[in-house]
Amino acid sequence: MIIIFIMVLAVPMFVCANIALWFFGVRPYIHRHGRSCITAANWGYSIWADLTTAWEIGKEEGCFPLSVKLLFSLQVIEVLVFLFVLIGSTML
């Protein structure tokens, strides 16, 4: 029951934070550097494609902006939370 409660609270929080960081942080960063943003089949693919583009720009410059670092860490945390819930729910 606690696992379901955590998922109900955590998933919308991560999704809203991801979309906000992507829309207000990563996309303007890509535009400032003269690259085009990628529009994909859904929001998740677009966020991931833009994140990889921003990561490549950061590699070329030698520094990554905070929005790219935060978005990448939120993506990793989302995957870990999903795996934790999946493994935890199968053990019950």
PDB file of N, CA, C and O in Angstrom:
ATOM      1  N   MET A   1       0.813  -1.188   0.000  1.00  0.00           N
ATOM      2  CA  MET A   1       0.000   0.000   0.000  1.00  0.00           C
ATOM      3  C   MET A   1       0.870   1.271   0.000  1.00  0.00           C
ATOM      4  O   MET A   1       0.555   2.252  -0.674  1.00  0.00           O
ATOM      5  N   ILE A   2       1.957   1.231   0.763  1.00  0.00           N
ATOM      6  CA  ILE A   2       2.857   2.384   0.812  1.00  0.00           C
ATOM      7  C   ILE A   2       3.514   2.597  -0.537  1.00  0.00           C
ATOM      8  O   ILE A   2       3.734   3.737  -0.947  1.00  0.00           O
ATOM      9  N   ILE A   3       3.828   1.519  -1.229  1.00  0.00           N
ATOM     10  CA  ILE A   3       4.467   1.623  -2.544  1.00  0.00           C
ATOM     11  C   ILE A   3       3.542   2.340  -3.527  1.00  0.00           C
ATOM     12  O   ILE A   3       3.988   3.189  -4.299  1.00  0.00           O
ATOM     13  N   ILE A   4       2.273   2.002  -3.496  1.00  0.00           N
ATOM     14  CA  ILE A   4       1.309   2.657  -4.387  1.00  0.00           C
ATOM     15  C   ILE A   4       1.189   4.133  -4.028  1.00  0.00           C
ATOM     16  O   ILE A   4       1.108   4.984  -4.913  1.00  0.00           O
ATOM     17  N   PHE A   5       1.176   4.437  -2.732  1.00  0.00           N
ATOM     18  CA  PHE A   5       1.100   5.826  -2.284  1.00  0.00           C
ATOM     19  C   PHE A   5       2.315   6.624  -2.764  1.00  0.00           C
ATOM     20  O   PHE A   5       2.176   7.763  -3.209  1.00  0.00           O
ATOM     21  N   ILE A   6       3.496   6.028  -2.673  1.00  0.00           N
ATOM     22  CA  ILE A   6       4.713   6.698  -3.136  1.00  0.00           C
ATOM     23  C   ILE A   6       4.641   6.943  -4.634  1.00  0.00           C
ATOM     24  O   ILE A   6       5.012   8.018  -5.105  1.00  0.00           O
ATOM     25  N   MET A   7       4.172   5.967  -5.379  1.00  0.00           N
ATOM     26  CA  MET A   7       4.078   6.119  -6.834  1.00  0.00           C
ATOM     27  C   MET A   7       3.080   7.207  -7.214  1.00  0.00           C
ATOM     28  O   MET A   7       3.319   7.974  -8.147  1.00  0.00           O
ATOM     29  N   VAL A   8       1.959   7.274  -6.492  1.00  0.00           N
ATOM     30  CA  VAL A   8       0.946   8.283  -6.804  1.00  0.00           C
ATOM     31  C   VAL A   8       1.495   9.688  -6.553  1.00  0.00           C
ATOM     32  O   VAL A   8       1.139  10.622  -7.271  1.00  0.00           O
ATOM     33  N   LEU A   9       2.345   9.850  -5.556  1.00  0.00           N
ATOM     34  CA  LEU A   9       2.918  11.165  -5.269  1.00  0.00           C
ATOM     35  C   LEU A   9       4.171  11.457  -6.097  1.00  0.00           C
ATOM     36  O   LEU A   9       4.357  12.581  -6.561  1.00  0.00           O
ATOM     37  N   ALA A  10       5.021  10.465  -6.282  1.00  0.00           N
ATOM     38  CA  ALA A  10       6.323  10.699  -6.901  1.00  0.00           C
ATOM     39  C   ALA A  10       6.239  10.879  -8.408  1.00  0.00           C
ATOM     40  O   ALA A  10       6.920  11.743  -8.960  1.00  0.00           O
ATOM     41  N   VAL A  11       5.432  10.097  -9.075  1.00  0.00           N
ATOM     42  CA  VAL A  11       5.399  10.145 -10.543  1.00  0.00           C
ATOM     43  C   VAL A  11       4.951  11.508 -11.066  1.00  0.00           C
ATOM     44  O   VAL A  11       5.639  12.063 -11.923  1.00  0.00           O
ATOM     45  N   PRO A  12       3.839  12.079 -10.601  1.00  0.00           N
ATOM     46  CA  PRO A  12       3.474  13.405 -11.115  1.00  0.00           C
ATOM     47  C   PRO A  12       4.503  14.484 -10.784  1.00  0.00           C
ATOM     48  O   PRO A  12       4.719  15.405 -11.572  1.00  0.00           O
ATOM     49  N   MET A  13       5.135  14.369  -9.617  1.00  0.00           N
ATOM     50  CA  MET A  13       6.147  15.351  -9.234  1.00  0.00           C
ATOM     51  C   MET A  13       7.336  15.294 -10.192  1.00  0.00           C
ATOM     52  O   MET A  13       7.819  16.333 -10.642  1.00  0.00           O
ATOM     53  N   PHE A  14       7.805  14.095 -10.502  1.00  0.00           N
ATOM     54  CA  PHE A  14       8.926  13.947 -11.425  1.00  0.00           C
ATOM     55  C   PHE A  14       8.545  14.369 -12.838  1.00  0.00           C
ATOM     56  O   PHE A  14       9.347  14.991 -13.535  1.00  0.00           O
ATOM     57  N   VAL A  15       7.342  14.039 -13.263  1.00  0.00           N
ATOM     58  CA  VAL A  15       6.917  14.386 -14.620  1.00  0.00           C
ATOM     59  C   VAL A  15       6.829  15.898 -14.775  1.00  0.00           C
ATOM     60  O   VAL A  15       7.296  16.444 -15.775  1.00  0.00           O
ATOM     61  N   CYS A  16       6.238  16.580 -13.802  1.00  0.00           N
ATOM     62  CA  CYS A  16       6.141  18.049 -13.873  1.00  0.00           C
ATOM     63  C   CYS A  16       7.515  18.698 -13.834  1.00  0.00           C
ATOM     64  O   CYS A  16       7.771  19.656 -14.562  1.00  0.00           O
ATOM     65  N   ALA A  17       8.393  18.186 -12.994  1.00  0.00           N
ATOM     66  CA  ALA A  17       9.749  18.748 -12.908  1.00  0.00           C
ATOM     67  C   ALA A  17      10.509  18.511 -14.207  1.00  0.00           C
ATOM     68  O   ALA A  17      11.227  19.396 -14.673  1.00  0.00           O
ATOM     69  N   ASN A  18      10.359  17.324 -14.799  1.00  0.00           N
ATOM     70  CA  ASN A  18      11.033  17.025 -16.064  1.00  0.00           C
ATOM     71  C   ASN A  18      10.572  17.963 -17.171  1.00  0.00           C
ATOM     72  O   ASN A  18      11.388  18.526 -17.901  1.00  0.00           O
ATOM     73  N   ILE A  19       9.271  18.123 -17.289  1.00  0.00           N
ATOM     74  CA  ILE A  19       8.729  18.963 -18.363  1.00  0.00           C
ATOM     75  C   ILE A  19       9.149  20.421 -18.165  1.00  0.00           C
ATOM     76  O   ILE A  19       9.496  21.100 -19.132  1.00  0.00           O
ATOM     77  N   ALA A  20       9.119  20.904 -16.923  1.00  0.00           N
ATOM     78  CA  ALA A  20       9.512  22.290 -16.662  1.00  0.00           C
ATOM     79  C   ALA A  20      10.991  22.510 -16.964  1.00  0.00           C
ATOM     80  O   ALA A  20      11.351  23.500 -17.601  1.00  0.00           O
ATOM     81  N   LEU A  21      11.844  21.603 -16.517  1.00  0.00           N
ATOM     82  CA  LEU A  21      13.280  21.738 -16.792  1.00  0.00           C
ATOM     83  C   LEU A  21      13.566  21.652 -18.284  1.00  0.00           C
ATOM     84  O   LEU A  21      14.410  22.380 -18.806  1.00  0.00           O
ATOM     85  N   TRP A  22      12.873  20.777 -18.950  1.00  0.00           N
ATOM     86  CA  TRP A  22      13.079  20.622 -20.394  1.00  0.00           C
ATOM     87  C   TRP A  22      12.623  21.867 -21.148  1.00  0.00           C
ATOM     88  O   TRP A  22      13.343  22.387 -22.001  1.00  0.00           O
ATOM     89  N   PHE A  23      11.415  22.341 -20.824  1.00  0.00           N
ATOM     90  CA  PHE A  23      10.831  23.440 -21.579  1.00  0.00           C
ATOM     91  C   PHE A  23      11.498  24.782 -21.287  1.00  0.00           C
ATOM     92  O   PHE A  23      11.701  25.587 -22.196  1.00  0.00           O
ATOM     93  N   PHE A  24      11.844  25.026 -20.007  1.00  0.00           N
ATOM     94  CA  PHE A  24      12.395  26.322 -19.633  1.00  0.00           C
ATOM     95  C   PHE A  24      13.913  26.327 -19.471  1.00  0.00           C
ATOM     96  O   PHE A  24      14.504  27.396 -19.327  1.00  0.00           O
ATOM     97  N   GLY A  25      14.559  25.161 -19.492  1.00  0.00           N
ATOM     98  CA  GLY A  25      16.003  25.122 -19.305  1.00  0.00           C
ATOM     99  C   GLY A  25      16.762  24.550 -20.485  1.00  0.00           C
ATOM    100  O   GLY A  25      17.666  25.194 -21.018  1.00  0.00           O
ATOM    101  N   VAL A  26      16.402  23.352 -20.893  1.00  0.00           N
ATOM    102  CA  VAL A  26      17.170  22.656 -21.929  1.00  0.00           C
ATOM    103  C   VAL A  26      16.875  23.214 -23.316  1.00  0.00           C
ATOM    104  O   VAL A  26      17.798  23.454 -24.094  1.00  0.00           O
ATOM    105  N   ARG A  27      15.618  23.419 -23.628  1.00  0.00           N
ATOM    106  CA  ARG A  27      15.281  23.932 -24.967  1.00  0.00           C
ATOM    107  C   ARG A  27      15.883  25.308 -25.240  1.00  0.00           C
ATOM    108  O   ARG A  27      16.465  25.500 -26.308  1.00  0.00           O
ATOM    109  N   PRO A  28      15.771  26.279 -24.322  1.00  0.00           N
ATOM    110  CA  PRO A  28      16.440  27.564 -24.586  1.00  0.00           C
ATOM    111  C   PRO A  28      17.954  27.426 -24.703  1.00  0.00           C
ATOM    112  O   PRO A  28      18.583  28.142 -25.483  1.00  0.00           O
ATOM    113  N   TYR A  29      18.545  26.511 -23.934  1.00  0.00           N
ATOM    114  CA  TYR A  29      19.987  26.269 -24.016  1.00  0.00           C
ATOM    115  C   TYR A  29      20.371  25.775 -25.411  1.00  0.00           C
ATOM    116  O   TYR A  29      21.382  26.208 -25.964  1.00  0.00           O
ATOM    117  N   ILE A  30      19.587  24.888 -25.974  1.00  0.00           N
ATOM    118  CA  ILE A  30      19.856  24.375 -27.317  1.00  0.00           C
ATOM    119  C   ILE A  30      19.701  25.492 -28.347  1.00  0.00           C
ATOM    120  O   ILE A  30      20.521  25.615 -29.257  1.00  0.00           O
ATOM    121  N   HIS A  31      18.663  26.300 -28.211  1.00  0.00           N
ATOM    122  CA  HIS A  31      18.443  27.403 -29.157  1.00  0.00           C
ATOM    123  C   HIS A  31      19.560  28.444 -29.092  1.00  0.00           C
ATOM    124  O   HIS A  31      19.968  28.986 -30.119  1.00  0.00           O
ATOM    125  N   ARG A  32      20.054  28.723 -27.875  1.00  0.00           N
ATOM    126  CA  ARG A  32      21.130  29.703 -27.729  1.00  0.00           C
ATOM    127  C   ARG A  32      22.398  29.280 -28.460  1.00  0.00           C
ATOM    128  O   ARG A  32      23.192  30.120 -28.885  1.00  0.00           O
ATOM    129  N   HIS A  33      22.579  27.975 -28.601  1.00  0.00           N
ATOM    130  CA  HIS A  33      23.786  27.470 -29.251  1.00  0.00           C
ATOM    131  C   HIS A  33      23.562  27.135 -30.725  1.00  0.00           C
ATOM    132  O   HIS A  33      24.400  26.486 -31.350  1.00  0.00           O
ATOM    133  N   GLY A  34      22.441  27.574 -31.275  1.00  0.00           N
ATOM    134  CA  GLY A  34      22.202  27.454 -32.704  1.00  0.00           C
ATOM    135  C   GLY A  34      21.818  26.077 -33.196  1.00  0.00           C
ATOM    136  O   GLY A  34      21.841  25.825 -34.400  1.00  0.00           O
ATOM    137  N   ARG A  35      21.472  25.197 -32.309  1.00  0.00           N
ATOM    138  CA  ARG A  35      21.028  23.861 -32.713  1.00  0.00           C
ATOM    139  C   ARG A  35      19.505  23.836 -32.734  1.00  0.00           C
ATOM    140  O   ARG A  35      18.847  24.684 -32.132  1.00  0.00           O
ATOM    141  N   SER A  36      18.966  22.861 -33.430  1.00  0.00           N
ATOM    142  CA  SER A  36      17.505  22.745 -33.481  1.00  0.00           C
ATOM    143  C   SER A  36      17.034  21.703 -32.479  1.00  0.00           C
ATOM    144  O   SER A  36      17.689  20.683 -32.265  1.00  0.00           O
ATOM    145  N   CYS A  37      15.890  21.978 -31.871  1.00  0.00           N
ATOM    146  CA  CYS A  37      15.279  21.035 -30.949  1.00  0.00           C
ATOM    147  C   CYS A  37      14.598  19.935 -31.753  1.00  0.00           C
ATOM    148  O   CYS A  37      14.132  20.159 -32.871  1.00  0.00           O
ATOM    149  N   ILE A  38      14.549  18.764 -31.172  1.00  0.00           N
ATOM    150  CA  ILE A  38      14.009  17.605 -31.870  1.00  0.00           C
ATOM    151  C   ILE A  38      12.585  17.355 -31.389  1.00  0.00           C
ATOM    152  O   ILE A  38      12.331  17.273 -30.188  1.00  0.00           O
ATOM    153  N   THR A  39      11.670  17.235 -32.325  1.00  0.00           N
ATOM    154  CA  THR A  39      10.293  16.887 -31.998  1.00  0.00           C
ATOM    155  C   THR A  39      10.089  15.421 -32.337  1.00  0.00           C
ATOM    156  O   THR A  39      10.291  15.000 -33.476  1.00  0.00           O
ATOM    157  N   ALA A  40       9.691  14.659 -31.351  1.00  0.00           N
ATOM    158  CA  ALA A  40       9.554  13.214 -31.528  1.00  0.00           C
ATOM    159  C   ALA A  40       8.087  12.806 -31.383  1.00  0.00           C
ATOM    160  O   ALA A  40       7.191  13.650 -31.366  1.00  0.00           O
ATOM    161  N   ALA A  41       7.866  11.519 -31.281  1.00  0.00           N
ATOM    162  CA  ALA A  41       6.510  10.975 -31.248  1.00  0.00           C
ATOM    163  C   ALA A  41       5.742  11.374 -29.988  1.00  0.00           C
ATOM    164  O   ALA A  41       4.527  11.564 -30.043  1.00  0.00           O
ATOM    165  N   ASN A  42       6.429  11.502 -28.863  1.00  0.00           N
ATOM    166  CA  ASN A  42       5.757  11.937 -27.634  1.00  0.00           C
ATOM    167  C   ASN A  42       6.726  12.765 -26.788  1.00  0.00           C
ATOM    168  O   ASN A  42       7.877  12.965 -27.174  1.00  0.00           O
ATOM    169  N   TRP A  43       6.258  13.241 -25.645  1.00  0.00           N
ATOM    170  CA  TRP A  43       7.056  14.129 -24.801  1.00  0.00           C
ATOM    171  C   TRP A  43       8.323  13.447 -24.310  1.00  0.00           C
ATOM    172  O   TRP A  43       9.391  14.059 -24.291  1.00  0.00           O
ATOM    173  N   GLY A  44       8.215  12.212 -23.923  1.00  0.00           N
ATOM    174  CA  GLY A  44       9.370  11.500 -23.377  1.00  0.00           C
ATOM    175  C   GLY A  44      10.504  11.385 -24.372  1.00  0.00           C
ATOM    176  O   GLY A  44      11.664  11.609 -24.026  1.00  0.00           O
ATOM    177  N   TYR A  45      10.182  11.041 -25.597  1.00  0.00           N
ATOM    178  CA  TYR A  45      11.215  10.936 -26.632  1.00  0.00           C
ATOM    179  C   TYR A  45      11.799  12.306 -26.960  1.00  0.00           C
ATOM    180  O   TYR A  45      13.003  12.429 -27.182  1.00  0.00           O
ATOM    181  N   SER A  46      10.961  13.328 -26.991  1.00  0.00           N
ATOM    182  CA  SER A  46      11.453  14.682 -27.266  1.00  0.00           C
ATOM    183  C   SER A  46      12.393  15.154 -26.160  1.00  0.00           C
ATOM    184  O   SER A  46      13.439  15.743 -26.434  1.00  0.00           O
ATOM    185  N   ILE A  47      12.017  14.893 -24.916  1.00  0.00           N
ATOM    186  CA  ILE A  47      12.865  15.289 -23.792  1.00  0.00           C
ATOM    187  C   ILE A  47      14.201  14.564 -23.869  1.00  0.00           C
ATOM    188  O   ILE A  47      15.252  15.181 -23.697  1.00  0.00           O
ATOM    189  N   TRP A  48      14.170  13.276 -24.124  1.00  0.00           N
ATOM    190  CA  TRP A  48      15.408  12.506 -24.164  1.00  0.00           C
ATOM    191  C   TRP A  48      16.284  12.929 -25.345  1.00  0.00           C
ATOM    192  O   TRP A  48      17.504  13.013 -25.201  1.00  0.00           O
ATOM    193  N   ALA A  49      15.689  13.197 -26.501  1.00  0.00           N
ATOM    194  CA  ALA A  49      16.457  13.631 -27.672  1.00  0.00           C
ATOM    195  C   ALA A  49      17.080  15.004 -27.431  1.00  0.00           C
ATOM    196  O   ALA A  49      18.243  15.224 -27.770  1.00  0.00           O
ATOM    197  N   ASP A  50      16.316  15.928 -26.851  1.00  0.00           N
ATOM    198  CA  ASP A  50      16.867  17.248 -26.553  1.00  0.00           C
ATOM    199  C   ASP A  50      17.940  17.169 -25.477  1.00  0.00           C
ATOM    200  O   ASP A  50      18.914  17.921 -25.507  1.00  0.00           O
ATOM    201  N   LEU A  51      17.760  16.262 -24.531  1.00  0.00           N
ATOM    202  CA  LEU A  51      18.765  16.091 -23.481  1.00  0.00           C
ATOM    203  C   LEU A  51      20.080  15.595 -24.074  1.00  0.00           C
ATOM    204  O   LEU A  51      21.147  16.063 -23.677  1.00  0.00           O
ATOM    205  N   THR A  52      20.023  14.671 -25.001  1.00  0.00           N
ATOM    206  CA  THR A  52      21.264  14.196 -25.623  1.00  0.00           C
ATOM    207  C   THR A  52      21.910  15.287 -26.475  1.00  0.00           C
ATOM    208  O   THR A  52      23.136  15.381 -26.529  1.00  0.00           O
ATOM    209  N   THR A  53      21.099  16.111 -27.139  1.00  0.00           N
ATOM    210  CA  THR A  53      21.647  17.231 -27.907  1.00  0.00           C
ATOM    211  C   THR A  53      22.334  18.226 -26.972  1.00  0.00           C
ATOM    212  O   THR A  53      23.438  18.688 -27.257  1.00  0.00           O
ATOM    213  N   ALA A  54      21.684  18.552 -25.863  1.00  0.00           N
ATOM    214  CA  ALA A  54      22.280  19.479 -24.889  1.00  0.00           C
ATOM    215  C   ALA A  54      23.539  18.879 -24.268  1.00  0.00           C
ATOM    216  O   ALA A  54      24.492  19.603 -23.978  1.00  0.00           O
ATOM    217  N   TRP A  55      23.550  17.575 -24.065  1.00  0.00           N
ATOM    218  CA  TRP A  55      24.719  16.896 -23.505  1.00  0.00           C
ATOM    219  C   TRP A  55      25.901  16.990 -24.478  1.00  0.00           C
ATOM    220  O   TRP A  55      27.041  17.193 -24.061  1.00  0.00           O
ATOM    221  N   GLU A  56      25.616  16.840 -25.777  1.00  0.00           N
ATOM    222  CA  GLU A  56      26.673  16.971 -26.787  1.00  0.00           C
ATOM    223  C   GLU A  56      27.222  18.401 -26.818  1.00  0.00           C
ATOM    224  O   GLU A  56      28.431  18.595 -26.946  1.00  0.00           O
ATOM    225  N   ILE A  57      26.349  19.395 -26.703  1.00  0.00           N
ATOM    226  CA  ILE A  57      26.796  20.797 -26.658  1.00  0.00           C
ATOM    227  C   ILE A  57      27.669  21.013 -25.426  1.00  0.00           C
ATOM    228  O   ILE A  57      28.702  21.679 -25.502  1.00  0.00           O
ATOM    229  N   GLY A  58      27.258  20.458 -24.304  1.00  0.00           N
ATOM    230  CA  GLY A  58      28.045  20.586 -23.075  1.00  0.00           C
ATOM    231  C   GLY A  58      29.402  19.929 -23.187  1.00  0.00           C
ATOM    232  O   GLY A  58      30.389  20.443 -22.661  1.00  0.00           O
ATOM    233  N   LYS A  59      29.461  18.791 -23.873  1.00  0.00           N
ATOM    234  CA  LYS A  59      30.752  18.134 -24.078  1.00  0.00           C
ATOM    235  C   LYS A  59      31.677  18.987 -24.927  1.00  0.00           C
ATOM    236  O   LYS A  59      32.873  19.090 -24.652  1.00  0.00           O
ATOM    237  N   GLU A  60      31.110  19.598 -25.964  1.00  0.00           N
ATOM    238  CA  GLU A  60      31.921  20.446 -26.832  1.00  0.00           C
ATOM    239  C   GLU A  60      32.464  21.657 -26.093  1.00  0.00           C
ATOM    240  O   GLU A  60      33.604  22.062 -26.319  1.00  0.00           O
ATOM    241  N   GLU A  61      31.656  22.242 -25.209  1.00  0.00           N
ATOM    242  CA  GLU A  61      32.071  23.432 -24.472  1.00  0.00           C
ATOM    243  C   GLU A  61      32.883  23.106 -23.233  1.00  0.00           C
ATOM    244  O   GLU A  61      33.631  23.950 -22.739  1.00  0.00           O
ATOM    245  N   GLY A  62      32.743  21.902 -22.734  1.00  0.00           N
ATOM    246  CA  GLY A  62      33.476  21.515 -21.536  1.00  0.00           C
ATOM    247  C   GLY A  62      32.737  21.784 -20.237  1.00  0.00           C
ATOM    248  O   GLY A  62      33.284  21.528 -19.165  1.00  0.00           O
ATOM    249  N   CYS A  63      31.514  22.291 -20.295  1.00  0.00           N
ATOM    250  CA  CYS A  63      30.721  22.497 -19.079  1.00  0.00           C
ATOM    251  C   CYS A  63      29.244  22.272 -19.412  1.00  0.00           C
ATOM    252  O   CYS A  63      28.771  22.577 -20.507  1.00  0.00           O
ATOM    253  N   PHE A  64      28.549  21.730 -18.431  1.00  0.00           N
ATOM    254  CA  PHE A  64      27.132  21.439 -18.601  1.00  0.00           C
ATOM    255  C   PHE A  64      26.321  22.395 -17.741  1.00  0.00           C
ATOM    256  O   PHE A  64      26.676  22.629 -16.585  1.00  0.00           O
ATOM    257  N   PRO A  65      25.228  22.959 -18.283  1.00  0.00           N
ATOM    258  CA  PRO A  65      24.394  23.834 -17.449  1.00  0.00           C
ATOM    259  C   PRO A  65      23.640  23.021 -16.395  1.00  0.00           C
ATOM    260  O   PRO A  65      23.455  21.812 -16.527  1.00  0.00           O
ATOM    261  N   LEU A  66      23.222  23.712 -15.368  1.00  0.00           N
ATOM    262  CA  LEU A  66      22.537  23.054 -14.255  1.00  0.00           C
ATOM    263  C   LEU A  66      21.249  22.373 -14.708  1.00  0.00           C
ATOM    264  O   LEU A  66      20.915  21.301 -14.204  1.00  0.00           O
ATOM    265  N   SER A  67      20.524  22.970 -15.642  1.00  0.00           N
ATOM    266  CA  SER A  67      19.260  22.369 -16.086  1.00  0.00           C
ATOM    267  C   SER A  67      19.497  21.012 -16.745  1.00  0.00           C
ATOM    268  O   SER A  67      18.691  20.096 -16.580  1.00  0.00           O
ATOM    269  N   VAL A  68      20.580  20.876 -17.479  1.00  0.00           N
ATOM    270  CA  VAL A  68      20.889  19.594 -18.121  1.00  0.00           C
ATOM    271  C   VAL A  68      21.267  18.556 -17.069  1.00  0.00           C
ATOM    272  O   VAL A  68      20.839  17.405 -17.141  1.00  0.00           O
ATOM    273  N   LYS A  69      22.069  18.968 -16.097  1.00  0.00           N
ATOM    274  CA  LYS A  69      22.458  18.037 -15.034  1.00  0.00           C
ATOM    275  C   LYS A  69      21.246  17.579 -14.224  1.00  0.00           C
ATOM    276  O   LYS A  69      21.103  16.395 -13.918  1.00  0.00           O
ATOM    277  N   LEU A  70      20.370  18.538 -13.879  1.00  0.00           N
ATOM    278  CA  LEU A  70      19.185  18.189 -13.095  1.00  0.00           C
ATOM    279  C   LEU A  70      18.236  17.290 -13.871  1.00  0.00           C
ATOM    280  O   LEU A  70      17.697  16.326 -13.327  1.00  0.00           O
ATOM    281  N   LEU A  71      18.034  17.607 -15.141  1.00  0.00           N
ATOM    282  CA  LEU A  71      17.130  16.789 -15.941  1.00  0.00           C
ATOM    283  C   LEU A  71      17.670  15.375 -16.098  1.00  0.00           C
ATOM    284  O   LEU A  71      16.912  14.409 -16.018  1.00  0.00           O
ATOM    285  N   PHE A  72      18.963  15.246 -16.320  1.00  0.00           N
ATOM    286  CA  PHE A  72      19.557  13.913 -16.440  1.00  0.00           C
ATOM    287  C   PHE A  72      19.417  13.140 -15.140  1.00  0.00           C
ATOM    288  O   PHE A  72      19.072  11.958 -15.156  1.00  0.00           O
ATOM    289  N   SER A  73      19.686  13.804 -13.991  1.00  0.00           N
ATOM    290  CA  SER A  73      19.554  13.092 -12.725  1.00  0.00           C
ATOM    291  C   SER A  73      18.112  12.737 -12.413  1.00  0.00           C
ATOM    292  O   SER A  73      17.854  11.688 -11.824  1.00  0.00           O
ATOM    293  N   LEU A  74      17.160  13.592 -12.795  1.00  0.00           N
ATOM    294  CA  LEU A  74      15.752  13.236 -12.583  1.00  0.00           C
ATOM    295  C   LEU A  74      15.350  12.041 -13.438  1.00  0.00           C
ATOM    296  O   LEU A  74      14.567  11.199 -12.998  1.00  0.00           O
ATOM    297  N   GLN A  75      15.876  11.961 -14.647  1.00  0.00           N
ATOM    298  CA  GLN A  75      15.576  10.812 -15.506  1.00  0.00           C
ATOM    299  C   GLN A  75      16.122   9.528 -14.875  1.00  0.00           C
ATOM    300  O   GLN A  75      15.444   8.501 -14.869  1.00  0.00           O
ATOM    301  N   VAL A  76      17.332   9.588 -14.350  1.00  0.00           N
ATOM    302  CA  VAL A  76      17.928   8.408 -13.702  1.00  0.00           C
ATOM    303  C   VAL A  76      17.132   8.029 -12.457  1.00  0.00           C
ATOM    304  O   VAL A  76      16.874   6.849 -12.221  1.00  0.00           O
ATOM    305  N   ILE A  77      16.743   9.023 -11.658  1.00  0.00           N
ATOM    306  CA  ILE A  77      15.961   8.744 -10.450  1.00  0.00           C
ATOM    307  C   ILE A  77      14.612   8.123 -10.806  1.00  0.00           C
ATOM    308  O   ILE A  77      14.149   7.214 -10.117  1.00  0.00           O
ATOM    309  N   GLU A  78      13.985   8.602 -11.866  1.00  0.00           N
ATOM    310  CA  GLU A  78      12.709   8.022 -12.295  1.00  0.00           C
ATOM    311  C   GLU A  78      12.850   6.545 -12.629  1.00  0.00           C
ATOM    312  O   GLU A  78      12.016   5.733 -12.229  1.00  0.00           O
ATOM    313  N   VAL A  79      13.887   6.198 -13.350  1.00  0.00           N
ATOM    314  CA  VAL A  79      14.110   4.798 -13.715  1.00  0.00           C
ATOM    315  C   VAL A  79      14.371   3.967 -12.468  1.00  0.00           C
ATOM    316  O   VAL A  79      13.845   2.861 -12.341  1.00  0.00           O
ATOM    317  N   LEU A  80      15.177   4.485 -11.548  1.00  0.00           N
ATOM    318  CA  LEU A  80      15.456   3.748 -10.317  1.00  0.00           C
ATOM    319  C   LEU A  80      14.214   3.565  -9.453  1.00  0.00           C
ATOM    320  O   LEU A  80      14.009   2.492  -8.884  1.00  0.00           O
ATOM    321  N   VAL A  81      13.388   4.596  -9.348  1.00  0.00           N
ATOM    322  CA  VAL A  81      12.148   4.482  -8.579  1.00  0.00           C
ATOM    323  C   VAL A  81      11.222   3.456  -9.216  1.00  0.00           C
ATOM    324  O   VAL A  81      10.606   2.653  -8.515  1.00  0.00           O
ATOM    325  N   PHE A  82      11.123   3.479 -10.540  1.00  0.00           N
ATOM    326  CA  PHE A  82      10.288   2.502 -11.232  1.00  0.00           C
ATOM    327  C   PHE A  82      10.779   1.077 -10.963  1.00  0.00           C
ATOM    328  O   PHE A  82       9.982   0.188 -10.667  1.00  0.00           O
ATOM    329  N   LEU A  83      12.094   0.866 -11.067  1.00  0.00           N
ATOM    330  CA  LEU A  83      12.638  -0.471 -10.803  1.00  0.00           C
ATOM    331  C   LEU A  83      12.439  -0.877  -9.349  1.00  0.00           C
ATOM    332  O   LEU A  83      12.130  -2.035  -9.068  1.00  0.00           O
ATOM    333  N   PHE A  84      12.611   0.063  -8.420  1.00  0.00           N
ATOM    334  CA  PHE A  84      12.404  -0.217  -7.012  1.00  0.00           C
ATOM    335  C   PHE A  84      10.965  -0.642  -6.744  1.00  0.00           C
ATOM    336  O   PHE A  84      10.721  -1.611  -6.026  1.00  0.00           O
ATOM    337  N   VAL A  85      10.026   0.078  -7.317  1.00  0.00           N
ATOM    338  CA  VAL A  85       8.610  -0.254  -7.123  1.00  0.00           C
ATOM    339  C   VAL A  85       8.272  -1.579  -7.793  1.00  0.00           C
ATOM    340  O   VAL A  85       7.521  -2.384  -7.242  1.00  0.00           O
ATOM    341  N   LEU A  86       8.819  -1.802  -8.966  1.00  0.00           N
ATOM    342  CA  LEU A  86       8.547  -3.053  -9.680  1.00  0.00           C
ATOM    343  C   LEU A  86       9.086  -4.252  -8.898  1.00  0.00           C
ATOM    344  O   LEU A  86       8.392  -5.256  -8.740  1.00  0.00           O
ATOM    345  N   ILE A  87      10.307  -4.148  -8.418  1.00  0.00           N
ATOM    346  CA  ILE A  87      10.899  -5.246  -7.651  1.00  0.00           C
ATOM    347  C   ILE A  87      10.202  -5.387  -6.308  1.00  0.00           C
ATOM    348  O   ILE A  87       9.942  -6.501  -5.856  1.00  0.00           O
ATOM    349  N   GLY A  88       9.896  -4.250  -5.661  1.00  0.00           N
ATOM    350  CA  GLY A  88       9.220  -4.296  -4.365  1.00  0.00           C
ATOM    351  C   GLY A  88       7.816  -4.883  -4.446  1.00  0.00           C
ATOM    352  O   GLY A  88       7.378  -5.579  -3.530  1.00  0.00           O
ATOM    353  N   SER A  89       7.112  -4.606  -5.532  1.00  0.00           N
ATOM    354  CA  SER A  89       5.746  -5.124  -5.645  1.00  0.00           C
ATOM    355  C   SER A  89       5.737  -6.604  -5.986  1.00  0.00           C
ATOM    356  O   SER A  89       4.784  -7.304  -5.645  1.00  0.00           O
ATOM    357  N   THR A  90       6.766  -7.093  -6.644  1.00  0.00           N
ATOM    358  CA  THR A  90       6.802  -8.540  -6.938  1.00  0.00           C
ATOM    359  C   THR A  90       7.198  -9.349  -5.732  1.00  0.00           C
ATOM    360  O   THR A  90       6.938 -10.551  -5.695  1.00  0.00           O
ATOM    361  N   MET A  91       7.825  -8.730  -4.734  1.00  0.00           N
ATOM    362  CA  MET A  91       8.253  -9.462  -3.539  1.00  0.00           C
ATOM    363  C   MET A  91       7.147  -9.578  -2.505  1.00  0.00           C
ATOM    364  O   MET A  91       7.282 -10.322  -1.533  1.00  0.00           O
ATOM    365  N   LEU A  92       6.040  -8.840  -2.705  1.00  0.00           N
ATOM    366  CA  LEU A  92       4.946  -8.910  -1.730  1.00  0.00           C
ATOM    367  C   LEU A  92       4.144 -10.162  -1.872  1.00  0.00           C
ATOM    368  O   LEU A  92       3.188 -10.371  -1.126  1.00  0.00           O
TER     369      LEU A  92
END
